[in-house]
Amino acid sequence: MSNAWPGGTPVKVPAQDRLEIVELFARYAWGLDLADPDMLLSAFARDAHFDHLWQGRVQGYEAILKNMHELWYDRQHWWYGRQHLFNHFIMEPVSEGVRVRCFFQIMQFNVEYGTNFVFGIGTRDDLCVQEDERWVFKTLHVNAWRGRDDVPWKGEVTIAGRPGEPRAAPSPADAPGAAKGPRP
């Protein structure tokens, strides 16, 4: 059995490294969701950067903590009671470390109503590297699904978006005079 995708890129990350990277995501979530700055920073390389919707690109420990303090304390009513969940990991070795793609869900506990709901979902595309013999995030990219075009769909899009969103380009099969029937 081949250890490569078409084109030759290796696809196997050793099991021990995979386990440590999954734990990295856990350290990140525990630190992020429980306002634990030491735990959170343990998940980042010293020169790491992340790209997040509201903060944009943020680099280095000082900037990361500044942005987390804004979420934890300036918007605590909006942040308190969150759980970031990560799953369906795809890990690919790259020259600098391991590229990790995954899905995420953000669960929210509303303390005023005592209810739970899904706050958001999306995908992540991160670069993990080893620093001081520990896996950490070098880059972290959040792709929250806020509209139809945020979903990294690889197939043809035939559904209309929400009002105000541009409609997907029509398929040649939708052209006037095109043969009707099931699409291949």
Buried (B, 14 or more C-beta within 10 A) or exposed (E): EEEEEEEEEEEEBEEEBBEBBBEBBEBBBBBBBEBBBEBBBBBBBEEBBBBBEEBEEBBBBEBBBEBBEEBBEEEEEEBBBBBBBBEEBEBBBEEEBBBBBBBBBBBBBEEEEEEEEEBBBBBBBBBBBBBEEBBBBBBBBBBBBEEBEBBEEEEEBEEEEEEEEEEBEEEEBEEEEEEEEEEE
